[in-house]
Each structure stands twice: as C-alpha cells, then as structure tokens.
Amino acid sequence: MHLETDRLLIRPWRLDEAPRVLDILSRVEVVRWLDDGEPDLLADLDAARAKIESWHAIEAPRGVWAVEVRETGVPAGSVMLVGIPDSDGLVQIGWNLHPDSHGHGYAAEAARAVLDHGLALGLGEIRALTHLDNEPSIKVAQRVGMRDLGTTDLWYDSPSRVFIVP
C-alpha cells in the first residue's frame, strides 16, 4: 500500500530502515503503549529487520506501514491496521511515532488516510484501542472523528478505551 497526504507518504517499511525501527521500538516511552504487560523492546538490528519482515507478511488490507515525512524523507513512525486478538476478525488501527516526531499532527494525518483507505477497501468498521491513560492516542482518535464507545475488558489483560469508525 502507498498513500499520500499533504505532508506524508504512507508505505511499506524497507529493510534498510531497520535502524529507525530499532530506534523507535527500543524506547520504553513508545513500546509501553503497544501491548499489555512489560514493554517488549527490540534489542538489535536483526530483531528490527525481523519485525519489518513480519510486517511485510501481513495480508492486505491489513498491515504496518512507515509514516514518512515528505520534507525530510525520514519515517516518523508507523500506522497500522491489524487484527484485534481473540475478536473473531475485528480490525484496529494503531500508530506509534518516534518522540522526535510528536506534536506535528503526523499521527492524526496518517490515521485519517489509513482509515479512509481501509473503509474504501470494504472494512465495515475499524476500532482504535488505547490504554486508559494514553491521552495522546485518545486525542488522535477523537481528532480523526472516531466515536468513543467507552471502556472494555475484552481482548487485552488491561481495560482499553474503544473508539470506532464509521
């Protein structure tokens, strides 16, 4: 998948970008929001390359894509459409950015483009699940027009705040 917005290119990660993936996914302040339990930090470039290869194997319309800032050519982070565990096929959108890319609106811009793309490809609804205290992600979900469904104990060990589109 390749999408373009005014400021961003949304495209598959390249193996030569493993150092940037490692820099993002070896940071507790990023990874702590991605799953339950202790953050599972990437340890080295081999792990980053394996992560990129695993993203390439995800079957469309799902995937994990680089959010490249056009002005710099540097990926700010990732945006993704992935399955919700143990949900019988439900899809969630997610995003994570390097701390040097926070505060520019990149997450919302990428999320809006990927939401539109996923819906156009026939995904009937897309959810966003956030940790209850992940205010930046809650604000992104609100900013892109997702409807707040409250909290749930389904799918993850900790409660999640659930947003949905359409």
Secondary structure as UniProt FT lines:
FT   STRAND          3..4
FT   STRAND          8..12
FT   HELIX           15..17
FT   HELIX           18..25
FT   HELIX           28..31
FT   TURN            32..33
FT   HELIX           45..56
FT   TURN            60..61
FT   STRAND          63..69
FT   TURN            70..72
FT   STRAND          75..83
FT   TURN            85..86
FT   STRAND          91..97
FT   HELIX           99..101
FT   TURN            102..103
FT   HELIX           106..120
FT   TURN            121..122
FT   STRAND          126..131
FT   TURN            132..133
FT   HELIX           135..143
FT   TURN            144..145
FT   STRAND          147..152
FT   STRAND          160..165
//
